[in-house]
Amino acid sequence: MTALLLFLRSREVPGGTLCAVSAMVAVAWLGAGQTGSRHAVTAAALALALGVAVLGHGLGGPDSTPDTTAAIRWAPRRALHLAAICVLAATVVTVVTSVPAGVVLRDAAGFTGLAALAATLFGRRLAWTLPVVTGCVSAGIPAVPEPFALHLLTWVGQPPGSSAALTTAAIFTLTGVAGYVIRGPRRIS
C-alpha cells in the first residue's frame, strides 16, 4: 500500500483529483439541459476536456528520470492510471449531466487518449494541450455531418450513433494509450 500512496503523491493525484472533480461538476452542471441537447453535449465535452487535462498533469512525475530508469514494470501502472482517469471523468460527468452515457464514455476515452498522447509527445506539463484544444474546437464548431473532415474534427459533439465519432475516439484512445504505456512521458531535460 505504501508504494501506491507514494506513486499517487509523486504524481500529485490527490490534489489534481479534487480540482478535476470540482471543475467537471461545475462545468457539466452549468451546461446541463435537455437530454441530448447540443448545449448539454458541448458542456459535457468541455467538462471532460477540463477534467482530463487537469488529471493528465499526473501522467508523469516532477522528475522524469525514474520513469525510465527504475527497476519496476511501468507499463501496468501507466495503463491502470489511464483507465482510472477515464473512469473517473466519465463517472463524474455522467452523474451530473443528462447526456447519454455512451457519448460521455466515448468522449472520456478519446480525451484520455489525447492526454496520454500529449504526455508522450510533449511531456507531462503539456499533457493538457490536446484535450483542451479538441474540446474548444468542438465547442466552437457545430457538429455537422458534412463535410466529412468537419465531421471528424467535431467528433466530440456527434450524436451517440455516429460511427465516425466512435472510430475517431477509438483511434485517439488506442494511439495515446499505446504510446504512453510503452514509452511513458517525454523526458524533460
Secondary structure by P-SEA (a helix, b strand, c coil): caaaaaaaaaaaaaaaaaaaaaaaaaaaaaaccccccaaaaaaaaaaaaaaaaaaacccccccccccccccccaaaaaaaaaaaaaaaaaaaaaacccccaaaaaaaaaaaaaaaaaaaacccccccccaaaaaaaaaaaccccccaaaaaaaaccccccccaaaaaaaaaaaaaaaaaaaaccccccc
